[in-house]
């Protein structure tokens, strides 16, 4: 009989070879998870607790399988399309759920799930209005800023005048410094300009912000909260593509204005997550819109001693439609070909319970929990307080962002928008090309 370790190796080997996963004899509830990092650690601990419950029969106990992250979703889709029943439960991700929703079954998590996670977080695991998974880990964006720099600015009348002059000159608006938690995008832009040497030779740091402008799909997720707060979306309720909107135009122009004014490093066109962390962590930038995962490093005195003790965190700035924070999640859902569907559903419903979510959080996972629930782990996981708060208040998923071609849409936008920021094409062309491509990718 195969051991757990040998089963995992066999599964990985067959997937890497591009062939169907062999069925596992006498499988209980077999869960195909995401290997490595905090997600695996938290899932292992949670499954151990589930299996240890008195009411769980041997046939309903959970067994975990993992394989390499590289090409995970391509391999998963190929295997599910082949009709594999080697796993009952599989990984789900917001931005690729549409690719394999047809190989899965929706699952009813019960009424308490909304109380644990909140409706906006549950939507990260939905496709065509149906729930396809339990949201276990969430990613969104924080606005990181230098508390020492902002505090000094707010206390200095001469600095405030310079700030106002720069805002008027570059942005054409009369603005004064504010607490970051009250920023609009214009306030953030004015702050970014003030703390940039090119716009203000007296700035104590070289750059006011760090823009992630590389031709990379994940950078579009960071950027799009700006147009979203101005009412932007991928398409309207009737399926009409709406990317060529004033909202997207405003966001794209603001990024380019800051880049051209030297508010972000000139090589920002090659920046993504790692470069942004390095630039802000060096102490030479006043702000950075960055993934929540960076908080652990940017507030760690050993990893980033230059800023760890002076880094503040707020939600992204507000637009006319309020604040907006892109969210996507990882979760677990039900394989349509699962042999033990009853046991799998039982596990998924338990995983969506408050007790399971709290255990997952305490074990190192990053679930976005409702305010009442996250308060119970606030001391152990203070980062989850902001994660849950921002997700429930400002979280959104673009209309179409869980479709089968969602990743291709992000890739298209990255190509066209980076081309505009780099001066390779005009704004009208960038938006027209993005619209045309999205019409093909998102057509019903």
C-alpha positions in Angstrom: 0.0 0.0 0.0 1.3 3.5 -0.9 2.5 5.7 1.9 1.4 9.4 2.1 4.8 10.5 1.0 5.0 8.1 -1.9 1.5 9.1 -3.0 2.6 12.8 -3.0 5.7 12.0 -5.0 3.7 9.9 -7.5 1.1 12.7 -7.9 3.8 15.3 -8.5 5.7 13.2 -11.0 2.6 12.5 -13.1 1.5 16.1 -13.2 5.0 17.3 -14.1 5.0 14.8 -16.9 1.7 16.2 -18.2 -0.3 13.1 -17.7 -3.4 12.3 -15.7 -3.0 11.6 -12.0 -3.6 8.0 -11.1 -6.4 7.3 -8.7 -5.5 6.6 -5.1 -6.9 3.4 -3.8 -8.9 3.5 -0.6 -8.7 7.4 -0.5 -10.5 9.2 2.2 -11.0 12.9 1.7 -7.9 13.7 -0.4 -7.1 17.4 -0.6 -4.8 18.8 -3.3 -3.1 21.9 -1.7 -0.6 24.6 -2.3 2.9 23.6 -1.3 5.3 25.6 0.8 5.1 28.7 2.9 2.5 29.6 5.5 -0.4 28.1 3.5 0.9 24.6 3.7 1.9 25.0 7.4 -1.6 26.3 8.3 -3.4 23.7 6.3 -1.5 20.9 7.8 -2.2 22.1 11.4 -5.9 22.6 10.6 -6.3 19.2 9.0 -4.6 17.6 12.0 -7.2 19.2 14.2 -10.1 18.1 12.0 -8.9 14.5 11.9 -8.6 14.5 15.6 -12.3 15.2 16.2 -14.3 12.4 17.8 -17.0 12.6 15.2 -14.9 12.1 12.2 -14.9 8.5 10.8 -11.9 7.0 9.2 -13.5 7.2 5.7 -14.0 11.0 6.1 -10.5 11.8 7.5 -8.5 14.2 5.4 -5.2 13.4 3.6 -3.1 16.1 2.0 -1.3 16.1 -1.3 1.0 18.7 -2.7 2.9 19.4 -5.9 5.1 22.2 -7.3 3.7 25.7 -7.6 5.3 26.2 -11.0 2.5 25.7 -13.5 0.2 24.6 -10.8 -3.1 25.8 -12.4 -2.2 24.5 -15.9 -1.5 21.1 -14.5 -4.6 21.2 -12.3 -6.8 22.1 -15.2 -5.3 19.3 -17.4 -5.8 16.7 -14.7 -9.4 17.8 -13.9 -10.3 17.8 -17.6 -9.1 14.2 -17.7 -11.7 13.4 -15.1 -9.3 12.5 -12.3 -10.8 11.4 -9.0 -7.4 11.2 -7.3 -8.4 14.2 -5.1 -11.7 15.2 -3.6 -10.9 18.8 -2.8 -8.6 21.0 -4.8 -7.0 24.5 -4.7 -9.1 27.4 -6.0 -7.8 30.9 -6.8 -9.9 34.0 -7.6 -8.1 34.9 -10.8 -8.2 31.4 -12.4 -11.4 29.9 -10.9 -13.2 30.3 -14.3 -10.7 28.1 -16.0 -11.8 25.0 -14.1 -15.1 25.8 -12.5 -16.7 23.4 -15.1 -14.7 20.6 -13.5 -15.9 21.5 -10.0 -19.2 21.5 -8.1 -20.5 24.6 -6.2 -20.7 24.1 -2.5 -23.1 25.5 0.1 -21.0 26.6 3.1 -24.0 27.5 5.2 -25.2 30.8 6.6 -22.4 31.2 9.2 -19.7 31.5 6.5 -20.7 35.1 5.8 -20.4 35.9 9.5 -16.9 34.5 9.6 -15.5 36.0 6.4 -17.9 38.7 5.1 -19.7 38.7 1.8 -16.8 40.5 -0.1 -14.3 37.8 0.8 -16.7 35.0 0.0 -17.1 36.6 -3.5 -13.4 35.9 -4.2 -14.4 32.2 -4.4 -17.5 32.7 -6.6 -18.1 32.3 -10.3 -21.4 33.0 -12.1 -22.9 33.7 -8.7 -22.1 30.3 -7.3 -19.7 29.5 -4.4 -16.9 27.3 -5.5 -14.7 27.3 -2.4 -13.7 28.3 1.1 -11.5 31.4 1.2 -8.4 30.3 3.2 -5.9 33.0 2.3 -6.4 36.5 1.0 -4.2 39.1 -0.7 -4.9 42.8 -1.0 -2.9 46.0 -0.9 -1.7 48.3 1.9 -0.6 51.9 1.5 2.8 52.0 3.3 4.1 55.3 4.4 6.9 56.9 6.5 5.3 58.0 9.7 8.3 60.1 10.7 8.3 62.1 7.4 4.5 62.7 7.4 4.6 63.8 11.1 7.4 66.3 10.4 5.5 67.7 7.4 2.3 68.2 9.3 4.1 70.2 12.0 6.1 72.5 9.6 4.3 75.5 8.2 7.0 76.3 5.7 6.9 72.7 4.5 3.2 72.9 4.1 3.5 76.0 1.9 6.0 74.2 -0.3 3.7 71.2 -0.5 0.8 73.5 -1.6 3.0 75.2 -4.2 4.1 71.9 -5.7 0.5 70.5 -5.8 -0.7 73.6 -7.6 2.2 73.6 -10.1 2.1 69.9 -11.0 -1.5 68.8 -10.2 -3.2 72.1 -10.7 -5.0 71.8 -7.4 -4.9 73.7 -4.1 -3.9 71.0 -1.6 -2.5 70.8 1.9 -1.0 67.8 3.8 -3.3 65.4 5.5 -3.1 62.3 7.7 -2.6 59.4 5.4 -5.8 57.6 6.5 -7.7 60.6 5.0 -5.8 60.7 1.7 -7.5 60.9 -1.6 -5.4 59.8 -4.6 -4.7 63.5 -5.3 -3.4 63.9 -1.7 -1.2 60.8 -2.2 0.1 62.2 -5.5 0.9 65.6 -3.9 2.7 63.9 -1.0 4.6 61.8 -3.5 5.7 64.9 -5.4 6.7 66.8 -2.3 9.0 64.0 -1.1 10.7 63.7 -4.5 14.0 65.4 -5.1 13.2 66.2 -8.7 10.1 68.2 -7.6 11.5 69.4 -4.2 15.2 69.6 -3.8 14.8 70.0 0.0 13.1 66.5 0.3 14.8 64.3 2.9 14.3 61.3 0.6 14.9 60.7 -3.1 11.4 59.5 -4.0 7.9 60.1 -2.9 6.6 56.7 -4.0 7.5 53.5 -5.7 5.3 52.6 -8.7 5.1 49.0 -9.9 5.0 49.6 -13.7 6.6 46.5 -15.2 4.7 44.7 -17.9 3.4 42.1 -15.5 -0.2 41.0 -14.8 0.1 41.3 -11.0 1.1 44.9 -11.3 -2.3 45.6 -12.9 -3.9 44.3 -9.7 -2.0 46.9 -7.7 -2.9 49.7 -10.1 -6.5 49.0 -10.7 -7.8 50.1 -7.3 -7.1 53.7 -8.4 -9.6 53.6 -11.3 -11.9 51.4 -9.3 -12.3 54.2 -6.7 -13.3 56.4 -9.6 -16.1 54.0 -10.6 -14.1 51.9 -13.0 -14.8 48.3 -13.9 -13.9 45.8 -16.6 -17.5 45.6 -18.0 -21.0 46.6 -17.0 -23.8 44.3 -16.0 -24.7 43.7 -19.6 -21.2 42.6 -20.5 -20.2 45.8 -22.3 -16.4 46.5 -21.9 -15.9 49.7 -20.0 -12.2 49.9 -19.6 -12.1 53.0 -22.0 -13.6 55.1 -19.2 -12.8 58.4 -17.5 -11.9 56.3 -14.4 -9.2 54.4 -16.2 -8.0 57.4 -18.0 -7.6 59.3 -14.7 -5.7 56.5 -13.1 -3.4 56.0 -16.0 -2.6 59.7 -16.4 -1.9 60.1 -12.7 0.6 57.3 -12.7 2.4 58.7 -15.8 2.4 62.2 -14.3 4.1 61.0 -11.2 6.6 58.9 -13.1 7.4 61.7 -15.5 7.8 64.1 -12.6 10.4 61.8 -10.9 8.2 60.9 -8.0 9.1 57.2 -8.6 12.5 55.8 -9.7 13.2 56.0 -13.4 13.6 52.2 -13.6 10.1 51.7 -12.2 9.1 50.4 -15.6 10.9 47.2 -14.5 9.6 47.1 -11.0 7.3 44.6 -9.3 7.0 43.2 -5.8 10.6 42.6 -4.9 11.9 45.9 -6.3 9.2 47.9 -4.5 10.1 46.3 -1.2 13.7 47.0 -1.7 13.2 50.6 -2.7 10.9 51.4 0.2 12.9 49.3 2.6 16.1 51.2 1.8 14.6 54.4 3.4 14.6 56.4 0.2 10.9 56.5 -0.5 8.0 58.1 1.4 5.2 55.9 0.3 4.5 52.6 -1.6 1.2 50.9 -2.6 2.2 47.3 -2.1 0.8 43.8 -1.3 -0.1 43.1 2.3 2.4 40.2 2.3 5.2 42.9 2.4 4.1 44.0 5.9 6.0 41.2 7.6 9.3 42.4 6.0 8.8 46.1 6.0 8.0 46.2 9.8 10.8 43.8 10.7 13.8 45.5 12.3 16.2 42.8 11.3 15.1 42.7 7.6 14.5 46.4 7.0 16.1 48.4 9.8 15.9 51.7 7.9 12.1 51.8 8.0 10.7 49.1 10.3 10.0 51.3 13.2 8.6 54.2 11.2 6.4 52.4 8.7 2.7 53.1 8.9 -0.1 51.2 7.1 -3.5 52.4 5.8 -5.9 51.3 3.1 -5.4 52.7 -0.4 -6.5 56.3 -0.9 -10.1 57.3 -1.8 -11.6 58.4 -5.1 -15.0 59.9 -5.7 -16.5 56.5 -5.1 -14.6 56.0 -1.9 -11.8 53.6 -1.2 -11.3 50.4 -3.1 -8.8 47.5 -2.4 -8.3 44.7 -4.9 -8.7 41.3 -3.3 -8.0 37.8 -4.5 -7.8 34.7 -2.6 -6.7 31.1 -2.4 -9.2 28.5 -1.2 -10.4 25.0 -1.4 -13.3 23.6 -3.5 -15.0 20.4 -4.5 -13.8 18.2 -7.5 -16.8 17.2 -9.6 -15.3 13.7 -9.9 -14.7 13.3 -6.2 -15.4 9.8 -4.9 -16.2 10.9 -1.4 -18.3 14.1 -2.0 -20.2 13.8 1.2 -17.0 13.7 3.3 -15.4 16.4 1.2 -18.4 18.8 1.7 -18.4 18.0 5.4 -14.7 19.1 5.6 -15.3 22.2 3.5 -18.2 23.3 5.7 -16.1 22.8 8.8 -13.2 24.7 7.2 -15.6 27.7 6.8 -16.6 27.7 10.5 -15.3 30.2 13.0 -13.3 27.6 15.0 -11.5 26.4 11.9 -10.8 29.8 10.5 -9.3 30.9 13.9 -7.1 27.8 14.0 -5.9 28.4 10.5 -5.0 32.0 11.4 -3.2 31.0 14.5 -1.2 28.4 12.5 0.2 31.0 10.1 -2.4 31.3 7.4 -3.8 34.7 6.1 -7.6 34.4 6.1 -9.6 37.6 5.9 -11.9 37.5 8.8 -14.9 39.6 9.8 -14.1 42.2 12.6 -15.8 40.2 15.3 -13.9 37.1 14.5 -10.5 38.5 13.9 -10.6 40.3 17.2 -10.2 36.9 18.8 -6.7 36.6 17.3 -5.7 40.2 17.2 -2.8 39.8 19.7 -1.3 36.8 17.9 -1.9 38.2 14.4 -2.3 42.0 14.4 -1.7 42.1 10.6 -5.0 40.1 10.1 -6.9 42.9 11.7 -6.1 45.3 8.9 -6.4 42.6 6.3 -10.0 41.7 7.4 -11.0 45.3 8.0 -9.8 46.5 4.5 -11.3 43.4 2.8 -14.7 43.8 4.4 -14.9 47.6 3.9 -13.1 48.2 0.6 -12.6 44.8 -1.1 -13.8 44.2 -4.6 -13.5 41.8 -7.5 -13.7 43.3 -11.0 -16.7 42.1 -13.2 -15.1 39.4 -15.2 -12.0 38.9 -13.0 -13.0 35.3 -12.1 -13.6 34.3 -15.8 -11.7 31.7 -17.6 -9.6 34.4 -19.4 -9.1 36.7 -16.4 -5.3 36.2 -16.3 -5.1 37.0 -20.0 -7.0 40.2 -19.4 -4.5 41.3 -16.8 -1.7 40.4 -19.2 -3.3 42.4 -22.0 -3.7 45.4 -19.7 -0.1 45.2 -18.5 1.2 45.2 -22.1 -1.0 48.2 -23.2 -0.8 50.3 -20.0 3.0 49.8 -19.5 3.4 50.8 -23.2 1.6 54.1 -22.4 3.6 54.8 -19.2 6.8 54.1 -21.2 5.8 56.6 -23.9 5.5 53.9 -26.6 1.9 54.7 -27.4 -0.7 57.3 -26.5 -3.4 56.9 -23.9 -6.2 56.7 -26.5 -4.4 53.8 -28.3 -3.7 52.0 -25.0 -7.3 52.1 -24.0 -8.6 51.2 -27.5 -6.3 48.2 -27.7 -7.2 47.1 -24.2 -10.9 47.4 -25.0 -10.6 45.4 -28.2 -8.6 42.7 -26.6 -11.0 42.4 -23.6 -14.0 42.2 -25.9 -12.5 39.0 -27.4 -11.3 37.6 -24.1 -14.5 38.3 -22.1 -17.2 37.7 -24.8 -20.0 35.4 -23.6 
